[in-house]
Amino acid sequence: SIDEINSDQGPADVGFVFVKGAQDTYNAGRAALQLVQKDGLVISMQNGMGREEMLLQSLGDHACVTVGTTSHGATVEPGSVIHRGEGKTFIADITVPLFPVS
């Protein structure tokens, strides 16, 4: 449980989010808030549309970096995936807008 982890280890400096789907991303972000220090970093390493928005909603003012990919993969069965094509991978701080909003 989150309480057991925090009592044994204390809050982490860095947390990772590896989930599929926007709602799972939101829930994982909420869990990360309980596991990562207030000035900690949450790193999302996943693909999927809307993940940045879900993380920002769930994490509030926590720093968050996203690592995304356009590489193609598919789940064959639970715990098994297959690589289906090459793509690009990027890293970005999603708390800093890439383009000014006017």
N, CA and C atoms as a LAMMPS dump frame, in Angstrom:
ITEM: TIMESTEP
0
ITEM: NUMBER OF ATOMS
306
ITEM: BOX BOUNDS ff ff ff
-5.0000000000000000e+02 5.0000000000000000e+02
-5.0000000000000000e+02 5.0000000000000000e+02
-5.0000000000000000e+02 5.0000000000000000e+02
ITEM: ATOMS id mol type element x y z
1 1 1 N 0.838 -1.187 0
2 1 2 C 0 0 0
3 1 3 C 0.887 1.256 0
4 2 1 N 0.305 2.362 -0.367
5 2 2 C 1.028 3.629 -0.39
6 2 3 C 1.525 3.995 1.001
7 3 1 N 0.701 3.782 2.027
8 3 2 C 1.122 4.09 3.398
9 3 3 C 2.318 3.248 3.821
10 4 1 N 2.328 1.968 3.45
11 4 2 C 3.454 1.098 3.796
12 4 3 C 4.729 1.548 3.1
13 5 1 N 4.608 1.909 1.829
14 5 2 C 5.783 2.383 1.091
15 5 3 C 6.33 3.641 1.738
16 6 1 N 5.465 4.61 2.034
17 6 2 C 5.916 5.858 2.641
18 6 3 C 6.499 5.644 4.032
19 7 1 N 5.938 4.722 4.812
20 7 2 C 6.475 4.506 6.156
21 7 3 C 7.819 3.789 6.104
22 8 1 N 8.015 2.921 5.119
23 8 2 C 9.288 2.201 4.983
24 8 3 C 10.376 3.046 4.332
25 9 1 N 10.021 3.771 3.287
26 9 2 C 11.01 4.452 2.457
27 9 3 C 10.946 5.973 2.541
28 10 1 N 9.796 6.524 2.872
29 10 2 C 9.608 7.966 2.802
30 10 3 C 9.304 8.356 1.364
31 11 1 N 8.908 9.603 1.143
32 11 2 C 8.577 10.04 -0.21
33 11 3 C 9.795 9.971 -1.139
34 12 1 N 9.553 9.626 -2.386
35 12 2 C 10.615 9.485 -3.381
36 12 3 C 10.962 10.837 -4
37 13 1 N 12.181 10.935 -4.528
38 13 2 C 12.596 12.122 -5.282
39 13 3 C 11.964 12.125 -6.665
40 14 1 N 11.84 10.937 -7.259
41 14 2 C 11.349 10.782 -8.63
42 14 3 C 10.352 9.636 -8.669
43 15 1 N 9.284 9.829 -9.434
44 15 2 C 8.306 8.761 -9.659
45 15 3 C 8.074 8.581 -11.138
46 16 1 N 7.734 7.381 -11.538
47 16 2 C 7.466 7.066 -12.941
48 16 3 C 6.022 6.626 -13.106
49 17 1 N 5.419 7.033 -14.218
50 17 2 C 4.059 6.631 -14.56
51 17 3 C 4.139 5.821 -15.848
52 18 1 N 3.746 4.547 -15.764
53 18 2 C 3.706 3.647 -16.919
54 18 3 C 2.326 3.008 -16.966
55 19 1 N 1.392 3.632 -17.618
56 19 2 C 0.049 3.064 -17.728
57 19 3 C -0.479 3.311 -19.132
58 20 1 N -1.598 2.703 -19.456
59 20 2 C -2.213 2.868 -20.773
60 20 3 C -3.599 3.45 -20.569
61 21 1 N -3.892 4.537 -21.239
62 21 2 C -5.22 5.119 -21.17
63 21 3 C -5.278 6.356 -20.291
64 22 1 N -6.116 7.296 -20.682
65 22 2 C -6.193 8.59 -20.002
66 22 3 C -6.641 8.46 -18.555
67 23 1 N -7.679 7.659 -18.27
68 23 2 C -8.155 7.542 -16.895
69 23 3 C -7.111 6.874 -16.013
70 24 1 N -6.431 5.851 -16.538
71 24 2 C -5.352 5.212 -15.771
72 24 3 C -4.23 6.205 -15.502
73 25 1 N -3.936 7.067 -16.467
74 25 2 C -2.898 8.081 -16.287
75 25 3 C -3.282 9.033 -15.163
76 26 1 N -4.518 9.48 -15.16
77 26 2 C -4.987 10.378 -14.101
78 26 3 C -4.839 9.703 -12.734
79 27 1 N -5.309 8.476 -12.618
80 27 2 C -5.247 7.756 -11.338
81 27 3 C -3.809 7.511 -10.906
82 28 1 N -2.927 7.193 -11.846
83 28 2 C -1.514 6.988 -11.512
84 28 3 C -0.886 8.295 -11.048
85 29 1 N -1.272 9.411 -11.664
86 29 2 C -0.778 10.718 -11.219
87 29 3 C -1.211 11.031 -9.799
88 30 1 N -2.461 10.706 -9.466
89 30 2 C -2.955 10.933 -8.104
90 30 3 C -2.173 10.073 -7.102
91 31 1 N -1.869 8.843 -7.479
92 31 2 C -1.074 7.974 -6.607
93 31 3 C 0.344 8.517 -6.469
94 32 1 N 0.898 9.025 -7.563
95 32 2 C 2.261 9.577 -7.522
96 32 3 C 2.348 10.742 -6.537
97 33 1 N 1.281 11.534 -6.429
98 33 2 C 1.275 12.648 -5.475
99 33 3 C 1.528 12.169 -4.051
100 34 1 N 1.083 10.984 -3.745
101 34 2 C 1.241 10.444 -2.397
102 34 3 C 2.605 9.793 -2.191
103 35 1 N 3.327 9.511 -3.289
104 35 2 C 4.594 8.784 -3.202
105 35 3 C 5.822 9.641 -3.452
106 36 1 N 5.636 10.809 -4.074
107 36 2 C 6.758 11.665 -4.469
108 36 3 C 6.769 12.922 -3.603
109 37 1 N 7.973 13.363 -3.225
110 37 2 C 8.124 14.588 -2.432
111 37 3 C 7.444 15.765 -3.122
112 38 1 N 7.111 16.772 -2.335
113 38 2 C 6.463 17.959 -2.898
114 38 3 C 7.302 18.618 -3.986
115 39 1 N 8.629 18.572 -3.855
116 39 2 C 9.499 19.148 -4.884
117 39 3 C 10.075 18.059 -5.8
118 40 1 N 9.459 16.869 -5.783
119 40 2 C 9.926 15.75 -6.603
120 40 3 C 9.494 15.891 -8.054
121 41 1 N 9.925 14.947 -8.831
122 41 2 C 9.671 14.933 -10.274
123 41 3 C 8.901 13.676 -10.633
124 42 1 N 7.884 13.825 -11.466
125 42 2 C 7.136 12.681 -11.983
126 42 3 C 7.44 12.58 -13.475
127 43 1 N 7.84 11.384 -13.898
128 43 2 C 8.187 11.147 -15.295
129 43 3 C 7.175 10.172 -15.886
130 44 1 N 6.553 10.572 -16.971
131 44 2 C 5.6 9.723 -17.681
132 44 3 C 6.303 9.14 -18.897
133 45 1 N 6.352 7.824 -18.976
134 45 2 C 6.967 7.164 -20.131
135 45 3 C 5.905 6.278 -20.755
136 46 1 N 5.134 6.879 -21.645
137 46 2 C 4.03 6.152 -22.264
138 46 3 C 3.572 6.889 -23.513
139 47 1 N 2.764 6.24 -24.286
140 47 2 C 2.172 6.912 -25.426
141 47 3 C 0.684 7.075 -25.149
142 48 1 N -0.019 7.625 -26.085
143 48 2 C -1.451 7.806 -25.915
144 48 3 C -1.832 9.277 -25.9
145 49 1 N -2.906 9.57 -26.585
146 49 2 C -3.399 10.942 -26.66
147 49 3 C -3.975 11.366 -25.31
148 50 1 N -3.678 12.611 -24.929
149 50 2 C -4.263 13.186 -23.734
150 50 3 C -3.523 12.914 -22.436
151 51 1 N -2.399 12.186 -22.499
152 51 2 C -1.708 11.842 -21.257
153 51 3 C -1.16 13.069 -20.548
154 52 1 N -0.654 14.046 -21.305
155 52 2 C -0.104 15.24 -20.672
156 52 3 C -1.174 15.999 -19.904
157 53 1 N -2.344 16.155 -20.522
158 53 2 C -3.428 16.884 -19.877
159 53 3 C -3.874 16.162 -18.604
160 54 1 N -3.984 14.841 -18.671
161 54 2 C -4.391 14.066 -17.497
162 54 3 C -3.363 14.189 -16.374
163 55 1 N -2.079 14.15 -16.725
164 55 2 C -1.04 14.277 -15.704
165 55 3 C -1.076 15.663 -15.067
166 56 1 N -1.21 16.685 -15.887
167 56 2 C -1.258 18.044 -15.335
168 56 3 C -2.454 18.214 -14.412
169 57 1 N -3.602 17.642 -14.787
170 57 2 C -4.789 17.727 -13.927
171 57 3 C -4.568 16.988 -12.614
172 58 1 N -3.947 15.832 -12.684
173 58 2 C -3.804 15.018 -11.477
174 58 3 C -2.658 15.472 -10.579
175 59 1 N -1.617 16.067 -11.154
176 59 2 C -0.429 16.421 -10.378
177 59 3 C -0.417 17.851 -9.863
178 60 1 N -1.264 18.701 -10.396
179 60 2 C -1.267 20.092 -9.949
180 60 3 C 0.059 20.759 -10.239
181 61 1 N 0.742 21.271 -9.205
182 61 2 C 1.969 22.029 -9.43
183 61 3 C 3.24 21.179 -9.318
184 62 1 N 3.118 19.873 -9.266
185 62 2 C 4.31 19.012 -9.277
186 62 3 C 5.002 19.126 -10.634
187 63 1 N 6.32 19.078 -10.636
188 63 2 C 7.068 19.068 -11.889
189 63 3 C 6.822 17.742 -12.592
190 64 1 N 6.645 17.801 -13.899
191 64 2 C 6.374 16.586 -14.655
192 64 3 C 7.077 16.64 -16
193 65 1 N 7.749 15.563 -16.321
194 65 2 C 8.405 15.415 -17.613
195 65 3 C 7.721 14.261 -18.324
196 66 1 N 7.489 14.414 -19.601
197 66 2 C 6.896 13.327 -20.359
198 66 3 C 7.899 12.795 -21.369
199 67 1 N 7.901 11.501 -21.529
200 67 2 C 8.678 10.837 -22.562
201 67 3 C 7.651 10.129 -23.421
202 68 1 N 7.545 10.536 -24.657
203 68 2 C 6.559 9.949 -25.549
204 68 3 C 7.229 9.271 -26.716
205 69 1 N 6.454 8.451 -27.37
206 69 2 C 6.985 7.752 -28.518
207 69 3 C 5.915 7.592 -29.578
208 70 1 N 6.347 7.568 -30.825
209 70 2 C 5.446 7.26 -31.924
210 70 3 C 5.743 5.876 -32.468
211 71 1 N 6.559 5.129 -31.746
212 71 2 C 6.834 3.743 -32.118
213 71 3 C 5.558 2.936 -31.917
214 72 1 N 5.38 1.926 -32.723
215 72 2 C 4.127 1.174 -32.679
216 72 3 C 4.324 -0.169 -32.002
217 73 1 N 3.428 -0.485 -31.093
218 73 2 C 3.44 -1.762 -30.414
219 73 3 C 2.02 -2.194 -30.135
220 74 1 N 1.855 -3.439 -29.788
221 74 2 C 0.524 -3.951 -29.496
222 74 3 C 0.622 -4.983 -28.382
223 75 1 N -0.414 -5.028 -27.568
224 75 2 C -0.484 -6.04 -26.532
225 75 3 C -0.974 -7.337 -27.156
226 76 1 N -0.19 -8.383 -27.011
227 76 2 C -0.559 -9.699 -27.523
228 76 3 C -1.465 -10.403 -26.519
229 77 1 N -1.077 -10.328 -25.26
230 77 2 C -1.838 -10.864 -24.137
231 77 3 C -1.309 -10.157 -22.898
232 78 1 N -1.986 -10.237 -21.789
233 78 2 C -1.478 -9.56 -20.59
234 78 3 C -0.017 -9.943 -20.309
235 79 1 N 0.824 -8.908 -20.193
236 79 2 C 2.245 -9.122 -19.926
237 79 3 C 3.093 -9.394 -21.152
238 80 1 N 2.498 -9.342 -22.333
239 80 2 C 3.25 -9.632 -23.564
240 80 3 C 2.902 -8.61 -24.639
241 81 1 N 3.927 -7.95 -25.175
242 81 2 C 3.725 -6.969 -26.244
243 81 3 C 4.604 -7.318 -27.433
244 82 1 N 4.238 -6.774 -28.581
245 82 2 C 5.013 -6.997 -29.793
246 82 3 C 5.347 -5.648 -30.421
247 83 1 N 6.565 -5.492 -30.918
248 83 2 C 7 -4.264 -31.587
249 83 3 C 6.539 -4.329 -33.027
250 84 1 N 5.856 -3.264 -33.492
251 84 2 C 5.288 -3.283 -34.841
252 84 3 C 5.816 -2.181 -35.754
253 85 1 N 6.754 -1.385 -35.301
254 85 2 C 7.271 -0.352 -36.182
255 85 3 C 8.094 0.668 -35.433
256 86 1 N 8.946 1.369 -36.167
257 86 2 C 9.825 2.368 -35.566
258 86 3 C 9.185 3.743 -35.611
259 87 1 N 9.564 4.57 -34.665
260 87 2 C 9.068 5.934 -34.605
261 87 3 C 10.044 6.796 -33.848
262 88 1 N 9.616 7.984 -33.498
263 88 2 C 10.464 8.92 -32.763
264 88 3 C 10.091 8.902 -31.291
265 89 1 N 11.084 9.192 -30.441
266 89 2 C 10.873 9.314 -29.006
267 89 3 C 11.289 10.723 -28.593
268 90 1 N 10.534 11.347 -27.713
269 90 2 C 10.849 12.715 -27.286
270 90 3 C 10.738 12.833 -25.776
271 91 1 N 11.429 13.823 -25.239
272 91 2 C 11.39 14.138 -23.814
273 91 3 C 11.058 15.617 -23.688
274 92 1 N 10.101 15.961 -22.83
275 92 2 C 9.707 17.363 -22.688
276 92 3 C 9.197 17.635 -21.284
277 93 1 N 9.442 18.832 -20.804
278 93 2 C 8.861 19.324 -19.559
279 93 3 C 7.483 19.852 -19.904
280 94 1 N 6.436 19.166 -19.461
281 94 2 C 5.1 19.58 -19.871
282 94 3 C 4.53 20.706 -19.011
283 95 1 N 5.292 21.13 -18.021
284 95 2 C 4.819 22.267 -17.217
285 95 3 C 5.227 23.599 -17.834
286 96 1 N 6.034 23.542 -18.894
287 96 2 C 6.479 24.749 -19.597
288 96 3 C 5.894 24.711 -21.009
289 97 1 N 5.039 25.675 -21.374
290 97 2 C 4.442 25.656 -22.719
291 97 3 C 5.524 25.777 -23.798
292 98 1 N 5.364 24.985 -24.863
293 98 2 C 6.295 25.062 -25.983
294 98 3 C 6.047 26.314 -26.818
295 99 1 N 4.797 26.748 -26.872
296 99 2 C 4.442 27.921 -27.669
297 99 3 C 3.662 28.877 -26.788
298 100 1 N 3.963 30.18 -26.911
299 100 2 C 3.213 31.153 -26.093
300 100 3 C 1.733 31.148 -26.464
301 101 1 N 0.889 31.253 -25.467
302 101 2 C -0.553 31.318 -25.687
303 101 3 C -0.958 32.785 -25.586
304 102 1 N -1.628 33.271 -26.633
305 102 2 C -2.012 34.678 -26.603
306 102 3 C -3.492 34.85 -26.407
